[in-house]
Amino acid sequence: MKWLIFVYVCMLTQSIKCMAETIDVFEFGNNVGSVAFSKSGNIGLLEKNVKIPIILPKCTELSYVRVSVDNRRGPPKVDFDSEVNTVIIKYRPLQYSRSSYTVVAKSVDDNDCE
């Protein structure tokens, strides 16, 4: 009987651990430079398309973007629009979208800036 309880507790802890590891990471660019932008937020149940503009200090160029999304039910589609420095998090119409996100961007000095 003790053996059965032990096995049950081990299985339960493993399933809780698997449920806790729900963060999907999306990376764009080369991981160089220093952190110039960071933003966290939540996505509601009915939000299917979220745009996060990245605002950088003067005389810097974006080099790297890391997006972490925590959603238990499934990952969204994450894109980066380099023309306007914007992260786009998209969920399909019937996909569960309640989640949280963190965007971290790094930049390098722009040598042509005066």
Residue pairs with C-beta under 8 A, 6 or more apart in sequence:
19 72
22 70
22 71
22 72
23 68
23 69
23 70
24 68
24 69
24 70
24 71
24 75
24 76
25 66
25 67
25 68
26 66
26 67
26 68
26 69
26 78
27 64
27 65
27 66
27 67
28 64
28 65
28 66
28 67
28 80
28 82
29 62
29 63
29 64
29 65
29 106
30 63
30 64
31 63
31 64
31 66
31 106
32 63
32 64
32 106
32 108
33 63
33 64
33 106
33 107
33 108
34 106
34 107
35 104
35 105
35 106
36 56
36 57
36 60
36 62
36 105
36 106
36 107
37 54
37 55
37 56
37 103
37 104
37 105
37 107
38 102
38 103
38 104
38 105
39 52
39 102
39 103
40 100
40 101
40 102
40 103
41 50
41 52
41 100
41 101
42 98
42 99
42 100
42 101
43 50
43 89
43 91
43 97
43 98
43 99
43 100
43 101
44 97
44 98
45 96
45 97
45 98
46 97
47 91
47 97
48 90
48 91
48 92
48 93
48 95
48 97
49 88
49 89
49 90
49 91
50 88
50 89
50 90
50 101
51 86
51 87
51 88
51 89
52 86
52 87
52 88
52 89
52 101
52 103
53 84
53 85
53 86
54 62
54 65
54 85
54 86
54 87
54 103
54 105
55 85
56 62
56 85
56 105
56 107
57 107
58 113
59 109
59 110
59 113
60 107
60 108
60 109
60 110
61 107
61 108
61 109
61 110
62 82
62 85
62 105
62 106
62 107
63 106
63 107
63 108
64 105
64 106
65 80
65 87
65 103
65 104
65 105
65 106
66 103
66 104
66 105
67 78
67 80
67 87
67 89
67 101
67 102
67 103
68 101
68 102
69 75
69 76
69 78
69 89
69 99
69 100
69 101
70 99
70 100
70 101
71 96
71 97
71 98
71 99
72 96
73 95
73 96
74 95
74 96
76 89
76 90
76 91
76 95
76 97
76 99
77 89
77 90
77 91
78 87
78 88
78 89
78 90
79 87
79 88
79 90
80 86
80 87
80 88
81 87
81 88
85 105
87 103
89 101
91 97
